[in-house]
Amino acid sequence: MNYIKNTFLFLFLILICRTTKAQQFMMKSILDYPIISDLNVGSDYYSLYWVAGKKGARNIYYYDPTSKKTHRLTNFTSEEELEISQLQINSKQQILAFVRGGDHGGYLNHLPLNPNSNPINPGISIWIFYLKDNRMEKIALGDNFQLSPDGKKIAFTQNGDIWMCHLDHPYEQKLAVNIFGKCSDLQWSPDSKQLAFVSNRNQHSFLAIYTDSTTPIRYIDPSFQKDNNPKWSPDGRQLAFIRHFEQRIPTDSILKRIPEKWQIRLYNLTNGTTDSLYSSKNTLASGSEPNTSGGFNLNWVNNQQIYFLSNANNWTNLYLLNTKGKSVQNITPGNYTVEYPTLSPDKKSIVYSSNFQDIDRRHLQKVNIENGKITLLTSGNNSEVYPHLLADNESLFYLKSEATTPPLPVLNSNNKNINIAEVGPSFPQIGELVSPKEITFPSTNGFTIHGQLFLPNNKSKHFPIILFLHGGPNRQMILDWHYSSYYSNCYAVNQYLLNHGYAVLSINYRNGIGYGYAFDEPENTYSQGASEYEDILAATKWIKTQSNLDYNKIGVYGGSYGGYLTSLALSKNSDIFKAGVDLHGVHFHEPEEAINKYSEAPDLKQSLEIEKKSFALNYVANWTSPVLLIHGDDDRNVDFIQSKKLADQLENYHVPFEYLVIPDDSHHWMKYSNQVKIDQATVDFLMKHIPIN
């Protein structure tokens, strides 16, 4: 009888273990969803397009509102893991153009990338998809193209020069502009007869206009400053642009901040005159360029009105500028951050994403240009970004995510959401995922820090906890699945750790975005004192007060700027942080740069001393916690030497470390198998060194 009871108990325990084990999903499962980018609409404001990466295969998709069906247009395979970007659609000519290759989230985005380690680099190329014929072709090696408004020509850059071709004969390309400097920011005039561009010349840049091969380049109000962001008025008679002024001189203090200066200027093509429409105020906030996507987001409403983003009110708000009277109005006043402003088809309103009334999420609003009325378009326990109003000026196309659902494209028509993409078959069930909890805690200098706390569903009373530190630093993690591809992946890793029994705390430290200028651009950060690290320590003090979190089992990981802070945590406080993963972090700063640029600065010596103490390389002698270093050797955002020098020092001081070097890949892991390998290595390392009891 006892034997039967014992056997039954044994089988029961096995069943429980198997059930528990089955609830722990695999890394490939949590990554089984499409990575969405480049949401766009046709010039008819009716057809919907986007790029989706599925297990490395990046392709362009199209949703037909008439048939209510989603179609894949391109057929690239997972063996060709190249980025697709810069979608442009001319609905009248039934042409879709795009760029394939490179890493356009990197600083050196003009350089080709070879993540598959092919014997010959595939380069960066421009492709045309003929929607009417359902066929496509690669027409040129090039980048940063502009499809002309009439859909008949393409201009693009190659090695800093401008090339052009007519789409009737796409292979008959001609060199259009080959001048001193590097050309960028191409913008066709509305009649497709002229091309505005920026000529970058190191310490200054000019705005210029190309007409044809026999007409000299026209330089617009050339100066000693840097001009960029050219935008044609709808009638093609005016050209607006941004001018940045160099404010610092060699005798200025390095540590004391001074306001930057910028202007919105207007060139009149009829009489050849240039006028200043708007100048930033002499304050740190007003002089700063918004850190959100697109910077100023300068654009025209009509021939007399321009909209742009500014921090003049200490928050990133949307402003309306009248070109005649030069009057400026903040049309989204309030303590919130505006992103991705887009003009409606009827030119009567601007739709945008913001954290209005929900500071750790994103929702869509619409502001009426004439009367300033703001309408809330979305709300709830979800986030929405990249909005596009369609031809009826009511239907919306955007990206939506929830805490347990990754960002997917959505069409909202007649107040009903139509999901036009879906996750993969192995993606975990909603019940296996957890919604993070919003928390706040105090830090130094009077800052209140926001974070997202992920707690496992089981009833353990003492969870080991992993701190996730985002990069940027101009980023804000939200209470939903993040909308950028890099942080969407990080959110998936956090859910994996959670699923395997770890609590995770994602920290929005100072120097990010979303909480106003004083928080987003504080003093003494990075190389001038690393004050944001104080927020990481403040998080550990908060953890110590929580009865369900194990203060003696704290790990940390982060990439890029998050890697910088991870290395600081491990090097300065191995007594707190038991292990960490540093992905392509910054570990030292070249002081020669400061010496050369500010050789007469009165606080040069003090600045260099502070700079040295702001990086992990200064504290390796105190470092005892194990660390995993991960870096791609074709990283264009953080040089590979940053991890090499740290690894050399760790070796010299006998600090326990492991490494994972990824040949030929970049900061944003273009190759899917590399992404899976890196994610798995990250969690395996943390789980090995911070085991669950």
Buried (B, 14 or more C-beta within 10 A) or exposed (E): EEEEEEEEEEEEEEEEEEEEEEBEBBBBBBBBBBBBBBBBBBBEBBBBBBBBBBBBBBBBBBBEBEEEEBEEBBEBEBEBBBBBBBBBBBBEBBBBBBBBBBBBBBEEBBBBBBBBEEEEBBBBBBBBBBBEEEEBEEBBBBBBBBBBBBBBBBBBBBEBBBBBBEBEEBEEBEEBBEBEBBBBBBBBBBEBEBBBBBBBEEEBBBBBBBEEEEEEEBEBBEBEBBBBBBBBBEEBBBBBBBBBBEEEEEEBBBBEBEBBBBBBBBBBBEEEEBBEBBBBEEBBBBBBBBBBBEBBBBBBBBBBBBBBBBBBBBBBBBBBBBBEEEEBBBBBBBEBBBBBBBBBBEBBBBBBBBBBEBBBBBBBBBBBBEEEEBEEBBBEEBBBBBBBBBBEBBBBBBBBBBBBBBBBBBBBBEEEBBEBBEBEEEBBEEEBBBBBEBBEBEBEEEBEBBBBBBBBEEEBEBBBBBBBBBBBBBBBBBBBBBBBBBBBBBBBBBBBBBBBBBBBBBBBBBBBBBBBBBBBBBBBBBBBBBBBBBBBBBBBEBBEEBEEBBBEBBBBBBBBBBBBBBBBBBBBBBEBBBBBBBBBBBBBBEBEEBEEEBEEBBBBEEBBEBBBEBBBBBBBEBBEBBBBBBBBBBBBBBBBEBBBBBBEBBEEEEBEBEBBBBEBBBBBBBBBBBBBBBBBBBBEBBBEBBEBE
